[in-house]
Amino acid sequence: MSTTMAPPATAARPVGARRSGYLYQLDFVRVITFLLVIFLHTLTNTNNEVGGTVTDAIALNLHFTRNAFFALTGLVLAYGTLDKPRLRPLQFWRKRLPLVTIPFVLWAVAYWVFDMVTTGHFTRIPVSLGDLWENVVWGGLNGYQLYFIFVTIQAYALFPALLWLVRKTSGHHLRLLTVSAALQLGMYVAITHWAPTTGWWGQHWWHAYATFLPYQFFIVLGAVTAAHRERVEAALVRHAPLVFAASAITIVGEQLLYRLQLRGGAVPIDASGAFQPSSMVLYVVLIAAIYTIGLLLARNMERLPRLTAVASYGAKRSFGVFLAHVMVLSLLLLPKQGTQPWLLAHVSAPWATLLAYAVTVAVTVVIVELLSRAPKAQWWVGRKRPAKKQSAKAASDRQPVPVG
């Protein structure tokens, strides 16, 4: 099976890809998923996340987004390397790791300083660097979304071993996924039902969410999908109605289980936890559904030029938006009236959530646009500063004078 970046001109073109090998469907998938992530964070910050039955019922359906990103990470990394004869780990790490490690550290420090300032501890910054170090090494705790970048660093560090495993198990990828899924399910059970209170585990077990272990199946799933991409994508497009129907049925089933847990006395935030063992099937089905939507949009992007342009624009800025949006949302909810955020005191639900969401997205995009034009922009938003556009006059001055 061909996994080359640029298939021969005589070959059938894969759905969503042009001859350049660029996977246009990923633009749509990234933008949709990032928008859902920001909505989830807005939802839980503008409503009762602990005891809100409806809030957590909605959140239950949106936890798949973190796993979707890790599946995309595995797919993109494998798609760019499976066709190469060998991967040089040191060269790969030198190229890839700084692109995620440096932004992670910079934003982890920024969020720590932000918390120190907004909680009135600005003067304690020079004597609290030990706390900063502790927060950084456990995933950037001050920015609750930064664990994703922390896990991505781990995925990049482990990718050469994963690529070797995918190649070594060629012809047995279903078995590889089965073993990986069993390990994943075991990790979900442990995180959900094991709560040690003493010793090293009692102190650190809660950090498990910031390790690659609860997400390894989705990274493996993405890498295996890259090895069989054409067949998988053709099947998803061909059976799109079944994929969407399965998504709807799985969502209903998961909501029923959620209600059963509530009747059994569970707190809503626990019943809707991101590591509920039963949610694993939901995550896989929803990832397939979102990817199918991306494929269908990519196949029709010539008829959807504006939507395609928006997807391209959003995908290029998605990393920076992900990093910055939590700070924007926190600032929006910072002004208080009594003990309640001013916004929530003056705007009723659900309009407060929708307003906070729209403002957070808009302001974050503006901030990312400004940062993307700063020196060393790649360390802040994950992309190099765009080259300056030369003026029409300067461009014409450099053009050869036409003869005849």
C-alpha positions as CSV (number, residue, x, y, z in Angstrom):
1,M,0.0,0.0,0.0
2,S,1.3,3.4,-0.9
3,T,1.8,5.9,1.8
4,T,3.8,8.3,-0.2
5,M,3.3,12.1,0.2
6,A,2.9,12.6,-3.5
7,P,1.2,9.7,-5.3
8,P,2.0,9.1,-9.0
9,A,-0.1,11.1,-11.4
10,T,-1.6,7.9,-12.8
11,A,-2.8,6.7,-9.4
12,A,-6.3,7.4,-8.1
13,R,-6.2,10.4,-5.9
14,P,-7.1,9.8,-2.3
15,V,-10.2,11.5,-0.9
16,G,-9.2,14.9,0.5
17,A,-5.7,14.9,-0.8
18,R,-4.2,16.5,-3.9
19,R,-1.1,15.5,-5.7
20,S,1.0,17.6,-3.4
21,G,0.1,15.1,-0.7
22,Y,-1.4,17.8,1.6
23,L,-4.3,16.4,3.6
24,Y,-6.9,19.1,3.3
25,Q,-9.4,17.3,5.4
26,L,-7.1,17.9,8.4
27,D,-7.7,21.6,8.1
28,F,-11.4,21.1,8.7
29,V,-10.9,18.5,11.4
30,R,-8.5,20.8,13.3
31,V,-10.7,23.8,13.2
32,I,-13.9,21.9,14.2
33,T,-12.1,20.2,17.0
34,F,-10.4,23.3,18.3
35,L,-13.7,25.2,18.3
36,L,-15.3,22.4,20.3
37,V,-12.4,22.5,22.8
38,I,-12.8,26.2,23.4
39,F,-16.6,25.7,23.7
40,L,-16.0,23.0,26.3
41,H,-13.8,25.2,28.4
42,T,-16.2,28.1,28.1
43,L,-19.1,25.9,29.1
44,T,-17.5,24.5,32.2
45,N,-16.2,28.0,33.3
46,T,-19.5,29.7,32.9
47,N,-21.7,27.0,34.5
48,N,-21.7,24.7,37.5
49,E,-19.1,22.1,36.4
50,V,-19.2,20.1,39.6
51,G,-23.0,19.6,40.1
52,G,-24.5,20.8,36.8
53,T,-26.4,17.9,35.3
54,V,-26.9,19.4,31.9
55,T,-23.5,21.1,31.8
56,D,-21.7,17.8,32.5
57,A,-24.0,15.9,30.1
58,I,-22.8,18.2,27.3
59,A,-19.2,18.0,28.5
60,L,-19.4,14.2,28.4
61,N,-19.8,14.4,24.6
62,L,-16.9,16.8,24.1
63,H,-14.1,15.0,26.0
64,F,-13.4,13.2,22.7
65,T,-11.6,16.3,21.4
66,R,-8.3,15.7,23.4
67,N,-8.2,12.1,22.0
68,A,-8.9,13.4,18.5
69,F,-5.9,15.6,18.6
70,F,-3.7,12.8,19.8
71,A,-5.0,10.6,16.9
72,L,-4.2,13.4,14.5
73,T,-0.7,13.7,16.0
74,G,-0.1,10.0,15.3
75,L,-1.5,10.2,11.8
76,V,0.4,13.3,10.7
77,L,3.7,12.1,12.1
78,A,3.4,8.7,10.5
79,Y,2.0,10.0,7.3
80,G,5.2,12.1,6.8
81,T,7.6,9.3,7.7
82,L,6.2,5.9,6.7
83,D,7.2,6.3,3.1
84,K,10.8,7.0,4.1
85,P,13.3,4.2,4.3
86,R,14.3,5.0,7.8
87,L,13.8,7.6,10.5
88,R,16.8,9.1,12.3
89,P,15.6,9.7,15.9
90,L,18.1,12.4,16.7
91,Q,17.4,14.3,13.5
92,F,13.6,13.9,14.1
93,W,13.9,15.1,17.7
94,R,16.1,18.1,16.8
95,K,13.5,19.2,14.2
96,R,10.3,18.4,16.1
97,L,10.8,18.8,19.8
98,P,11.8,22.5,20.0
99,L,8.5,23.3,18.1
100,V,6.5,22.1,21.0
101,T,8.9,22.2,24.0
102,I,9.7,25.9,23.7
103,P,6.1,27.1,23.3
104,F,5.1,24.9,26.2
105,V,7.7,26.4,28.6
106,L,7.0,29.9,27.5
107,W,3.3,29.6,28.0
108,A,3.7,27.6,31.2
109,V,5.7,30.5,32.6
110,A,3.2,33.1,31.2
111,Y,0.3,31.3,32.9
112,W,2.1,31.0,36.2
113,V,2.9,34.7,36.2
114,F,-0.7,35.5,35.2
115,D,-2.0,33.5,38.1
116,M,0.5,35.1,40.5
117,V,-0.6,38.6,39.4
118,T,-4.3,38.0,39.3
119,T,-4.3,36.3,42.8
120,G,-2.3,39.2,44.3
121,H,1.0,37.4,44.7
122,F,3.0,39.4,42.2
123,T,5.7,40.3,44.8
124,R,6.2,36.6,45.7
125,I,7.3,35.7,42.1
126,P,11.1,35.9,42.9
127,V,10.8,33.6,45.9
128,S,8.3,31.1,44.3
129,L,10.4,29.7,41.4
130,G,10.3,26.3,43.0
131,D,6.5,26.3,42.6
132,L,7.0,27.3,39.0
133,W,9.3,24.4,38.4
134,E,6.9,22.0,40.0
135,N,4.1,23.2,37.8
136,V,6.1,23.0,34.6
137,V,7.4,19.5,35.2
138,W,3.9,18.2,35.8
139,G,2.4,19.7,32.7
140,G,2.1,23.4,33.2
141,L,-0.6,23.3,35.9
142,N,-1.5,27.0,35.7
143,G,-2.8,26.7,32.2
144,Y,-5.2,23.8,32.5
145,Q,-5.0,23.1,28.7
146,L,-1.2,22.9,28.6
147,Y,-1.1,19.2,29.6
148,F,-2.0,18.6,25.9
149,I,1.2,20.1,24.8
150,F,3.1,18.3,27.5
151,V,1.7,15.0,26.3
152,T,2.5,16.0,22.7
153,I,6.1,16.4,23.8
154,Q,6.1,12.9,25.1
155,A,4.4,11.6,21.9
156,Y,7.2,13.2,19.8
157,A,9.9,11.7,22.1
158,L,8.4,8.2,21.7
159,F,7.4,8.4,18.1
160,P,10.6,6.7,16.7
161,A,9.7,3.7,18.8
162,L,6.1,3.8,17.7
163,L,7.1,4.0,14.1
164,W,9.3,1.0,14.5
165,L,6.4,-0.9,16.2
166,V,4.0,0.0,13.4
167,R,6.5,-1.2,10.7
168,K,7.4,-4.3,12.7
169,T,3.7,-5.3,13.1
170,S,2.8,-4.8,9.4
171,G,0.1,-7.3,8.6
172,H,-0.9,-7.5,12.3
173,H,-2.1,-4.0,12.9
174,L,-5.5,-5.2,14.2
175,R,-3.7,-7.1,16.9
176,L,-1.6,-4.1,17.7
177,L,-4.7,-2.0,18.1
178,T,-6.4,-4.7,20.2
179,V,-3.5,-4.8,22.7
180,S,-3.2,-1.0,22.8
181,A,-7.0,-0.7,23.4
182,A,-6.8,-3.2,26.2
183,L,-4.0,-1.2,27.9
184,Q,-6.0,2.0,27.3
185,L,-9.1,0.5,28.9
186,G,-7.1,-0.7,31.9
187,M,-5.7,2.8,32.3
188,Y,-9.2,4.3,32.2
189,V,-10.3,1.9,34.9
190,A,-7.3,2.7,37.1
191,I,-7.7,6.5,36.8
192,T,-11.5,6.3,37.4
193,H,-11.6,3.8,40.2
194,W,-8.2,3.9,41.9
195,A,-7.6,6.8,44.2
196,P,-4.5,6.2,46.4
197,T,-4.1,8.5,49.4
198,T,-0.7,7.6,50.8
199,G,2.9,7.5,49.6
200,W,4.3,8.5,46.2
201,W,1.2,7.3,44.4
202,G,-1.1,9.2,46.7
203,Q,0.8,12.4,46.0
204,H,1.3,12.0,42.2
205,W,-1.2,9.6,40.8
206,W,-3.6,12.4,39.9
207,H,-1.0,13.7,37.4
208,A,-1.6,10.6,35.2
209,Y,-3.8,12.6,32.9
210,A,-0.7,14.6,31.9
211,T,1.2,11.5,30.7
212,F,0.9,9.7,27.4
213,L,-0.5,6.6,29.1
214,P,-4.2,7.5,29.0
215,Y,-3.9,8.5,25.3
216,Q,-1.5,6.0,23.8
217,F,-4.3,4.1,22.0
218,F,-5.3,7.1,20.0
219,I,-1.7,7.9,19.1
220,V,-1.3,4.3,17.9
221,L,-4.7,4.5,16.1
222,G,-3.6,7.6,14.2
223,A,-0.3,6.0,13.2
224,V,-1.9,2.8,12.1
225,T,-4.6,4.8,10.1
226,A,-1.7,6.5,8.3
227,A,-0.5,3.1,7.1
228,H,-3.9,2.3,5.7
229,R,-5.1,5.8,5.0
230,E,-6.6,5.4,1.5
231,R,-8.6,2.3,2.5
232,V,-9.8,3.8,5.8
233,E,-10.8,7.1,4.2
234,A,-12.6,5.4,1.3
235,A,-14.5,3.3,3.8
236,L,-15.5,6.3,5.9
237,V,-16.8,8.2,2.9
238,R,-18.6,5.2,1.5
239,H,-20.3,4.4,4.8
240,A,-20.7,8.0,6.0
241,P,-24.4,7.6,6.9
242,L,-23.6,4.6,9.1
243,V,-20.7,6.5,10.8
244,F,-23.1,9.3,11.7
245,A,-25.8,6.9,12.8
246,A,-23.4,5.0,15.0
247,S,-22.3,8.4,16.5
248,A,-25.9,9.3,17.4
249,I,-26.6,5.8,18.9
250,T,-23.4,5.9,20.9
251,I,-24.1,9.4,22.2
252,V,-27.6,8.3,23.4
253,G,-26.1,5.1,25.0
254,E,-23.5,7.1,26.8
255,Q,-26.1,9.6,28.1
256,L,-28.1,6.7,29.4
257,L,-25.1,5.4,31.3
258,Y,-24.5,8.9,32.6
259,R,-28.1,9.1,33.9
260,L,-27.8,5.7,35.6
261,Q,-24.7,6.8,37.4
262,L,-26.5,9.9,38.6
263,R,-29.3,7.8,39.9
264,G,-26.7,5.7,41.7
265,G,-25.6,8.7,43.6
266,A,-22.6,9.8,41.5
267,V,-21.7,13.5,41.3
268,P,-22.2,14.9,37.7
269,I,-18.6,15.8,37.3
270,D,-17.5,12.3,38.2
271,A,-20.1,10.6,36.1
272,S,-19.0,12.6,33.1
273,G,-15.3,12.2,33.7
274,A,-13.0,12.1,30.6
275,F,-11.7,8.7,31.6
276,Q,-14.9,6.8,32.1
277,P,-14.2,3.3,30.7
278,S,-17.5,3.3,28.8
279,S,-16.5,6.5,27.0
280,M,-13.7,4.9,25.0
281,V,-16.1,3.6,22.3
282,L,-17.8,7.0,22.2
283,Y,-14.4,8.7,21.6
284,V,-13.5,6.4,18.7
285,V,-16.8,6.8,17.0
286,L,-16.9,10.6,17.3
287,I,-13.3,10.8,16.0
288,A,-14.4,8.8,13.0
289,A,-17.4,11.1,12.5
290,I,-15.4,14.3,12.7
291,Y,-12.8,12.9,10.3
292,T,-15.6,11.8,7.9
293,I,-17.0,15.4,8.0
294,G,-13.5,16.6,7.2
295,L,-13.2,14.2,4.2
296,L,-16.6,15.2,2.8
297,L,-15.8,18.9,3.1
298,A,-12.4,18.4,1.5
299,R,-14.0,16.5,-1.4
300,N,-16.3,19.4,-2.0
301,M,-13.9,22.3,-1.2
302,E,-14.0,23.7,-4.7
303,R,-17.7,24.3,-4.2
304,L,-17.0,25.7,-0.7
305,P,-14.2,28.3,-1.3
306,R,-15.1,30.5,1.6
307,L,-15.4,27.7,4.1
308,T,-12.2,26.2,2.8
309,A,-10.4,29.5,3.2
310,V,-11.7,29.8,6.8
311,A,-10.5,26.2,7.5
312,S,-7.1,26.9,6.1
313,Y,-6.8,30.2,8.1
314,G,-8.0,28.5,11.3
315,A,-5.8,25.5,11.0
316,K,-2.7,27.6,10.6
317,R,-3.5,29.5,13.8
318,S,-5.0,26.7,15.8
319,F,-1.9,25.9,17.8
320,G,-1.6,29.5,19.0
321,V,-5.3,29.8,19.6
322,F,-5.2,26.7,21.8
323,L,-2.3,28.1,23.8
324,A,-3.8,31.6,24.4
325,H,-7.6,31.0,24.7
326,V,-7.6,30.0,28.4
327,M,-5.9,33.2,29.4
328,V,-8.4,35.3,27.4
329,L,-11.3,33.4,28.9
330,S,-9.9,33.8,32.4
331,L,-9.5,37.6,31.8
332,L,-13.1,37.8,30.6
333,L,-14.3,36.2,33.8
334,L,-11.9,38.0,36.1
335,P,-14.1,41.1,36.9
336,K,-16.3,40.2,39.8
337,Q,-19.6,41.4,41.3
338,G,-19.4,39.9,44.7
339,T,-18.2,36.4,44.3
340,Q,-19.6,35.9,40.8
341,P,-18.0,36.9,37.5
342,W,-19.5,40.2,36.3
343,L,-20.5,38.7,33.0
344,L,-22.5,35.9,34.7
345,A,-24.2,38.3,37.0
346,H,-25.5,40.4,34.2
347,V,-26.2,37.9,31.4
348,S,-28.4,34.9,31.9
349,A,-27.6,31.4,30.8
350,P,-27.1,30.1,28.2
351,W,-26.4,33.5,26.6
352,A,-23.5,34.2,29.0
353,T,-21.8,31.0,27.7
354,L,-22.4,31.9,24.1
355,L,-21.3,35.5,24.5
356,A,-18.1,34.4,26.4
357,Y,-17.4,31.8,23.7
358,A,-17.7,34.3,20.9
359,V,-15.6,37.0,22.6
360,T,-13.0,34.4,23.6
361,V,-12.6,33.1,20.1
362,A,-12.5,36.6,18.5
363,V,-10.0,38.1,21.0
364,T,-7.8,35.1,20.9
365,V,-7.6,35.2,17.1
366,V,-6.6,38.8,17.3
367,I,-3.9,38.1,19.9
368,V,-2.5,35.2,17.8
369,E,-2.4,37.4,14.7
370,L,-0.3,39.9,16.6
371,L,2.0,37.3,18.1
372,S,2.4,35.6,14.7
373,R,4.0,38.9,13.5
374,A,6.4,39.1,16.4
375,P,10.1,38.1,16.2
376,K,10.5,34.3,16.9
377,A,6.8,33.9,16.3
378,Q,7.2,30.1,16.1
379,W,8.0,29.9,19.8
380,W,4.7,31.6,20.7
381,V,2.2,30.4,18.1
382,G,3.9,27.4,16.5
383,R,4.5,29.0,13.1
384,K,7.2,31.2,11.7
385,R,6.4,34.9,11.1
386,P,5.0,35.3,7.5
387,A,7.3,36.8,5.0
388,K,6.7,40.5,4.4
389,K,4.7,41.1,1.2
390,Q,6.7,43.2,-1.2
391,S,5.0,46.3,-2.6
392,A,3.7,46.1,-6.1
393,K,6.1,48.9,-7.2
394,A,9.1,47.1,-5.6
395,A,8.1,43.8,-7.3
396,S,7.7,45.5,-10.7
397,D,11.1,47.2,-10.3
398,R,12.6,43.7,-10.0
399,Q,10.8,42.3,-13.0
400,P,12.6,42.1,-16.3
401,V,11.4,44.6,-18.9
402,P,9.4,42.8,-21.5
403,V,10.8,42.8,-25.1
404,G,8.6,43.5,-28.1
